[in-house]
Structures are given as C-alpha cells and as structure tokens.
Amino acid sequence: MSASPPPPTPPPTLVRPEPRPPAPRRRLWWHRLIFGLWYRPVEILDEARDRSAWGAAVLLSLLSGGIGILSVDAFRQQWSASRTMALQLVGLAEAGVLVASLALGSVTHAIARTLGGNGRFAPTASLFIVLFWVTDLPRLAIVAWLPTDATFIQAATYATWGFGYVLAVLLIRGQHHLPTLKSAATVSVQMLAALALLRLGPVR
C-alpha cells in the first residue's frame, strides 16, 4: 500500500497585511507624574522618556519656592511690618527659584551631553526639575513647622536627598542612554551643591 502524497504547498500570497500602527502613548498628566515618582518611579520615568514636563516643573518650582519663603523668619517679620514689601520679597524669591531650577536642569543636560549622552534638552531639564522638587517637598513641608537643627529634619534631608539622587541617575540613564556610573557623575555636582546650599543651610 503506497503512502498518500503530501498535500500541495499553498502558493505564496502576494498581498501582505498592512503593519499595524504603534499604539499612541497616553498622555502623562502632571499628577500622575508627580505622585508616580514616589510609588512607581521606574515605570513613570520610562513612560516619561523623551517627554517634556515644563508645566509640572514650573508648578513645583513655584510651590516649593512659596513654601520655602513662607517658612523663613525674615519673611514673617517683613509681613508684620509691610505686607507690600513682603509680597515683593515673595515675587523675587519665586523668580529666583525658577531661574535656579532652570539652571540646574540645563547644567544636568550639558554634562550628560559632554559625557556622551544623546538625550534632548526639554525632557532632561524639565524632568530633572520635577524630580528634584518632588523629592524635596516633604522636607520643605516639615521645615515650615519644625526647627531646622532638629534631628528629624536632618534625617529627612538625607533621606529625600538620597531618593532624589537615585531618581536623577535613573532619569539620565534613560534619557541619555548612559551607563550608571556616567549617569551618577552627571548629577553629582548639582545634587551635592543642592544638599549644601538648599537643604543643610536654609536661612531662618
């Protein structure tokens, strides 16, 4: 009994299905970005890759600057003496915080580029500002009510600074495709300067 012949091979099709377009990326709202950096930072930073977040950066800079100036004794004394002068002081402080924040983001991007990174300016600078102030907000809120030399304040300072440093390294590694050591070197100067000037030596 002879074996049945194999079924004929179907002719190749000349019509190929159209490739499916990539699914659109959902919008990263500022509240998802800000709160997500605390409870799922790796996922949020990956989702925020190559996206700018200037709205959230400006909002957090103004909020942090406002909390910082309101907690200064000199502002409270000025408010009691002249509210007009106190409000002018707030405006100057807010403008200074915005300029300093932009400088921090710009320097971070420039160093990353110097070390071989290939990321874009807007996502790097804006997201660095966001994570910098997101991680510092708890310390600012505590400082507004407790003396700065308290042990709890110092512990919160180092804890939030360390968390911000780790997030900054992850940000640069993702945005500029740099190895971890180069990413850490990119943000070291800025974060150490911030630790010395903004967090360990506030004006009271």
C-alpha positions as CSV (number, residue, x, y, z in Angstrom):
1,M,0.0,0.0,0.0
2,S,1.6,3.2,-1.2
3,A,1.7,6.3,1.1
4,S,-0.6,9.2,0.1
5,P,1.3,12.1,-1.5
6,P,1.8,15.2,0.7
7,P,-0.7,18.0,0.3
8,P,0.3,20.6,-2.2
9,T,2.1,23.7,-0.8
10,P,-0.2,26.7,-1.0
11,P,1.0,29.4,-3.4
12,P,2.7,32.4,-1.7
13,T,0.5,35.3,-1.2
14,L,1.3,38.5,-3.0
15,V,-0.7,40.7,-0.7
16,R,0.8,41.3,2.7
17,P,-1.3,42.7,5.5
18,E,-0.6,46.3,6.4
19,P,1.5,46.7,9.5
20,R,-0.4,47.9,12.5
21,P,0.5,51.4,13.6
22,P,2.0,51.7,17.0
23,A,-0.4,52.3,19.8
24,P,-0.5,56.0,20.7
25,R,1.2,56.9,24.0
26,R,-1.3,58.0,26.6
27,R,-0.9,61.5,28.0
28,L,1.2,61.7,31.1
29,W,-0.8,64.1,33.3
30,W,1.2,66.1,35.8
31,H,-0.5,64.5,38.9
32,R,0.4,61.0,37.6
33,L,4.0,62.2,37.1
34,I,4.3,63.8,40.5
35,F,2.7,61.1,42.6
36,G,4.0,58.3,40.4
37,L,7.6,59.3,41.2
38,W,7.0,58.2,44.8
39,Y,5.3,54.8,44.4
40,R,6.4,53.5,41.0
41,P,9.4,55.7,39.9
42,V,10.9,53.3,37.4
43,E,7.7,52.9,35.5
44,I,6.9,56.6,35.4
45,L,10.4,57.5,34.3
46,D,10.2,55.0,31.5
47,E,6.8,56.4,30.5
48,A,8.1,59.9,30.6
49,R,11.1,59.2,28.4
50,D,11.5,61.8,25.6
51,R,8.7,63.9,27.0
52,S,9.0,67.4,28.4
53,A,7.1,68.4,31.6
54,W,7.5,72.1,31.8
55,G,4.1,72.7,33.3
56,A,4.8,70.4,36.2
57,A,8.3,71.8,36.5
58,V,7.1,75.4,36.8
59,L,4.3,74.4,39.2
60,L,6.6,72.5,41.5
61,S,9.2,75.3,41.4
62,L,6.7,77.9,42.4
63,L,5.1,75.7,45.1
64,S,8.5,74.8,46.6
65,G,9.7,78.4,46.5
66,G,6.5,79.6,48.2
67,I,6.8,77.0,51.0
68,G,10.4,77.9,51.4
69,I,9.9,81.6,51.7
70,L,6.9,81.3,54.0
71,S,8.9,79.3,56.5
72,V,11.7,82.0,56.7
73,D,11.5,84.1,59.9
74,A,12.6,87.2,58.0
75,F,9.6,87.0,55.7
76,R,7.2,86.7,58.7
77,Q,8.8,89.8,60.3
78,Q,8.5,91.6,57.0
79,W,4.9,90.6,56.7
80,S,4.1,92.1,60.0
81,A,5.9,95.3,59.1
82,S,4.8,95.8,55.5
83,R,2.8,93.3,53.5
84,T,3.6,95.1,50.2
85,M,7.3,94.6,50.8
86,A,6.7,91.0,51.9
87,L,4.8,90.2,48.7
88,Q,7.6,91.8,46.6
89,L,10.0,89.5,48.5
90,V,7.9,86.5,47.6
91,G,7.9,87.5,43.9
92,L,11.7,87.9,43.9
93,A,12.1,84.6,45.7
94,E,9.8,82.8,43.2
95,A,11.7,84.3,40.3
96,G,15.0,83.2,41.8
97,V,13.8,79.7,42.3
98,L,12.6,79.4,38.7
99,V,15.9,80.7,37.4
100,A,17.9,78.4,39.7
101,S,15.7,75.4,38.7
102,L,16.3,76.1,35.0
103,A,20.0,76.4,35.6
104,L,20.1,73.0,37.4
105,G,18.2,71.3,34.6
106,S,20.4,73.0,31.9
107,V,23.7,72.1,33.6
108,T,22.5,68.5,34.0
109,H,21.7,68.2,30.3
110,A,25.0,69.9,29.3
111,I,27.1,67.5,31.5
112,A,25.2,64.5,30.2
113,R,25.9,65.6,26.6
114,T,29.6,66.1,27.4
115,L,29.8,62.6,28.8
116,G,28.4,61.1,25.6
117,G,24.6,61.3,26.1
118,N,22.2,61.7,23.3
119,G,19.1,63.0,25.0
120,R,17.1,66.1,24.2
121,F,17.2,69.3,26.3
122,A,13.5,69.7,27.1
123,P,12.8,66.3,28.6
124,T,16.1,66.2,30.5
125,A,15.9,69.6,32.0
126,S,12.1,69.7,32.8
127,L,12.0,66.2,34.3
128,F,15.1,66.8,36.4
129,I,13.4,69.9,37.9
130,V,10.3,67.9,38.6
131,L,12.0,65.1,40.4
132,F,14.3,67.5,42.3
133,W,11.4,69.4,43.8
134,V,9.1,66.3,44.2
135,T,11.7,64.7,46.4
136,D,12.3,67.9,48.4
137,L,8.7,68.8,49.1
138,P,8.4,66.6,52.2
139,R,11.5,68.2,53.7
140,L,10.2,71.7,52.9
141,A,6.8,71.0,54.5
142,I,8.5,69.7,57.7
143,V,10.9,72.6,57.9
144,A,8.0,75.0,57.8
145,W,6.9,73.8,61.2
146,L,10.0,72.4,62.9
147,P,13.4,74.0,63.7
148,T,16.0,73.2,61.0
149,D,18.5,71.8,63.5
150,A,16.2,69.1,64.7
151,T,17.4,65.5,64.3
152,F,14.3,64.5,62.4
153,I,14.8,67.3,59.9
154,Q,18.4,66.2,59.2
155,A,17.3,62.6,58.8
156,A,14.5,63.7,56.4
157,T,17.0,65.9,54.5
158,Y,19.4,63.0,53.8
159,A,16.6,60.5,53.1
160,T,14.9,62.7,50.5
161,W,18.2,63.8,49.0
162,G,19.3,60.2,48.6
163,F,16.0,59.3,46.9
164,G,16.2,62.3,44.6
165,Y,19.8,61.3,43.7
166,V,18.8,57.8,42.7
167,L,15.9,59.1,40.6
168,A,18.2,61.6,38.9
169,V,20.6,58.8,38.0
170,L,17.7,56.7,36.6
171,L,16.5,59.7,34.6
172,I,19.8,60.5,33.0
173,R,20.4,56.8,32.2
174,G,17.1,56.5,30.5
175,Q,17.1,59.9,28.7
176,H,20.7,59.9,27.5
177,H,21.4,56.2,27.3
178,L,24.4,56.5,29.5
179,P,25.8,53.8,31.9
180,T,25.1,54.1,35.5
181,L,28.5,55.5,36.6
182,K,28.3,58.2,34.0
183,S,24.8,59.0,34.9
184,A,25.8,59.3,38.6
185,A,28.7,61.6,37.6
186,T,26.3,63.7,35.6
187,V,24.1,64.7,38.6
188,S,26.7,64.5,41.4
189,V,27.8,68.2,41.2
190,Q,24.2,69.6,41.1
191,M,22.9,67.3,43.9
192,L,25.9,67.9,46.2
193,A,25.5,71.7,45.7
194,A,21.8,71.4,46.4
195,L,22.5,69.4,49.6
196,A,25.0,72.0,50.8
197,L,23.1,75.2,49.8
198,L,19.4,74.4,49.9
199,R,19.0,71.7,52.4
200,L,21.7,71.9,55.0
201,G,21.9,75.7,55.2
202,P,18.5,77.3,54.9
203,V,18.1,80.9,56.0
204,R,15.8,81.1,59.1
